Amino acid sequence: MNININQGGIGAQVLGFDLSRQMSEEEYKQIEIALGTHSVLCFPNQRLDSTQLKGFAERFGTLEINVANMYQDVIHPEVMILSNKVDDSGKPLGLKDAGQDWHTDMSYSKDIAFANVLYGVEIPHREGKPLGNTAFCSTRKAFEAIPQDLKDQLKGMTVTHDFAKFWDNMRKRPGSLRSELSAAQRAAKPPVSHPIFLKHPITGDHVLYANPGYAVRINELSEQESDRILELLFELQLRAEFQYQHRWRVGDVLMWDNISTLHNAVADYNSDEHRYIMRCQVMADLYFPNGTNTRK
């Protein structure tokens, strides 16, 4: 497997790999180790349908069906469509504002996510440059940068994550088409708690598992102290030296580790600059079969 590592220590390209064919156990393990090491992998020049995308993604764990139950592939509900395109009647073909702020997917769930697998079908461009890129920050590097006295203070503490925080904030944005979450949808995703520091299941490194999209409270601290420390941690996470931005190309399959990263979909394109991406969300059930509290 030919890997080109990005500058800055986060992200790598995997060249000459055809994801449409059956993957061997050895190849699967190589990709798993590469993902754990580099956090973000890009497989360029792929040609996949939804069945092939699902087949690749599900090798790494159970695939989640999004709680909103919207914009799913007609064959595979595990494949979600992210797009600003509409059909002839004006009906949206996908979720147009997916991930447009810093967050870690599924941190709001009792059973957290391991990886995202996205396939770029249509990518907007302007003046020859791709739009709608995806930015990443390293939670591993963020953990390393936390002052030791603060690490000691926070060791063993937990953070509450709430699905509704991100959804409600996105609804406030001008032009949002997100509907208000129903009582049933909110009940399906109640707030949950995870250790503020997690041990990565592949590398053994520790990461900061608290993100501005979903984290709402450090449970063992007063509300005021929790707000202060979370603000400090969020600012630390987003340092420029911890970031990498993927410049999308048609045919890219982008896979990232949700344990060692947080991400942000850059919304720099207009409604007539079309973006169409298929996504699978891989749960971490193979790595945390009994929940996050088993591996602090």
N, C-alpha and C positions, 0 to 999 in steps of 0.2 A: 504494500500500500504506500503510495507516494504522497507525503504530507509536506506542504509548505506552511511554515509557521509565520503568523503575522507579527509585525513589530509591536512591541508593547506587552507581549506575553499573554495576550488573550486572543483566541481565535486561530484557526488554521484551515487551509484548503486541502481537500482530499482529491487527488487527481487520478484520472483513468479508472474510475470505479463506476460501474453500471448498476444502479439501484433497481432496475427493472427485472433483473435476474435473481434467482434464488441465492441467498447468501449462506455461506458455510459457517459452521460454528466458530472456526478459527477467525474468519473475517469479522463475524459479529463481535468476538472478544477484542480484536484489534480496534474496532470502532469504539467499543465501550471504553477501553483504556485511553484512546485518543481524546474522546469527549471528556472524560474525567480530568485529563491532563490539561487540555486547551480550552475547555468550557464551551466553545462555539466551533462547529465544523461546517464548512461549505463544500457541497458536492456539485460542481458546475456541470453544465451541458447534459442535464438529465431529460428524458422524455418519458413521462409517467401518466397513467390514468389513476383514478381514485383508488381502484383495487390494488394497484402496485404500491402506491404511497402507503395505504393502510398496511399492506403486507410487510413493508420494510419497518414501519414504525412499531408495529405490535411485537416485533422480536425483542423489544426493550422493556415491555411491560403492558399492562392492561390499558386500553385506550378509553379515555373519558368521553362521554357524551355531554356537551355543555348544558349547564343547568337552565339556560335561557331557552333551550329547544328551538333555536332559530337558525336559518341559513345553513342547513345541513345538506350534504351531497344526497342526491336522490336515491343512490344505491347504498351508501354507507353513512349512517348518521354520525359515526365517529370522525368523519372528515367534515370539517367546518369550512365555510367559504368566507374569506375576508376580501371585501371588494366595495368600491364606490360605484360600480356599474348598475344599471337598471335595465329591466326588460322593456318591450315595446309599450307596455301599459304604464310604465313608470314605477313598477314594483322593484325594490332593491334586490339584487342578486346575492348580496352578502352583507356582513356587518362592516360598515364603512369606517367606523372609528375605533376599531379593535386595538387595544394596547397603546393608546396615544397619551401615555404618561408613564413615569417610572414605576415599575411593579415587578413582582415575581408571580407567575401564574400559579394558581391553586394553593398559595400559602393560606388562603381562607378556608381550606378544606381539611378535615381531620386526616384524611389520607392525601399527602402532598404529591405534587407532580415531580417526575424525574426529568423529562425532556419535552421540548417542542420540536416538531418536524414540519417545516413549511416548504411548499413547492411554488415557485414563481412562474405563473402561467402568462401573466401580462403585467409589465412594469412601465410606469409612466416615465417619460423623459422630457427635458426642456433644455434646449440649446446643447443637445448631445450628452447631458448629464442625467443619471438616474435620480428619480424622486421616490419618496416613500421608503427611505432606507431604515434599517433597524439598528438602534444603538444599544450597546451593552455596557454594564459595569460589573466588575469582579467583586463578589462578596468575599472571596478568599483574600484578595489584596486589602479589602476594607477591614477584615478581621485583623490582619497583620498590622494595620496602621492604628488600631485602637490603643491608646495609652495603657500601659500595663496595670496601673492602679484602677482604671475604669473596667478593664477586663476582669480584674479580681472582684470588683464590686458586683458586676453583672453575672458572674459565673453561677450557673444553676438557676437563673431566673428565666421566666417565660414571658412571651408576648402574645396578646390577643390580636387576631387577624379577622377582618370582617369583609365579606364579599360586597356588601351593600355600600361600603365607603367608596370604592372605585366606581361602581355603577352609578351611584347618585351624583358623584362629582362629574362624570362624563355627561350625564343628562343636563347639567347646568350649562354646558358649552353651547354657544350659538349654533343653530342648525342641527342639533342632535336629533336623531330619529329614535333614540332609545325610549321605550315605554317605561312607565313606573313599574318596579317589581311588584308582583302580586304578593299577597300574604303567603300563598303556598310556596312561591319561589323563595321568599325570605326564610320561611320555615325550613325549606330544603337545604339551605346553606346558613345555618346559625353561626355566630362567631365561635372561633376555636382558638386554642392556645398551643404554641410550640416553643421549645427551648430557643432562647435568643441566640445561642451558639450551637451549631450542628456539626457533627463529625461527618465529613464527606465519605459516602460508602465505598467509593472506588479508590481515592487517593489517601484517605485517612487524615487529610488536612481539616482544620476547623474553618467554618465560614460564619459570617454574620447573617442570621436568618431573620431579618426584619426589614421591610421595604415600605417606602412612602405610599404605595398604592393601597395596601391593605392593613398594615400594622396600625393599631389604634392605642395600645396601652401595654406598658411593662407592668405586669400584674402585681409584682412584689413591692412596687413603689407608689408613693402618693401620685395623684393625677398630675399635679404641678411638676413634680420631679420627673415623672415619666415623660411628660411633654417636652421638658428641657432636654433630657438625654436622647429621646428619639430624634428631636430636631438636630442635635449634634451628630448622631449616627447617620442620619439621612444626608447631611451635608458632607460628611466624610466619605460616604459611599460614592458620591457623585463627582469626586475629584477627577479632573481631566486626565490625569495619568493612569487612572483605573479604567478608562473607557476605550471602546472600539466601536466603530460604525461600519456596518456591512452595507456595501453599495450593490444593490440587487441587479441581477441580469436575468433575462428570461431563461428558464431551464435550471436555475439554481435550486438545489435543495439545501435549506439552512436548518441545521439541527443545533439546539443549544441545551445546556444543562441548567435547569431551573434552581438547582441547589447552590451552584457556585456563581450565578449571575442574577442580575435584574436587568430589565430591558425596557425600551421605549420605541414605539413605532412613530417615526418622524412624519408629521402631517404637513408636508410642504407642497402638496399638489392640489389642483383644483378639481371640481366635479367632472370636467371634460377631459381630464388627464387620468386615464383609466388604469386601475390597479386591480389585479385578480390573483389571489393566492389561496391555495388549499392548505389546510392545517390539520395536523393530528396532535393531540395532547396525550403524552405517555405518563401514566401514573408511576409512582415510586414503590409499587407493591412488591417488586422483586428485591428491593434494597432495604425497605422498612416494612416488612410484612406485619409487624405488630404496632406500627405507628412510630412517630418520631421520638417518643419518650424512651425508647429502648436503646437509642444511640446518641447520647449527649456528648 
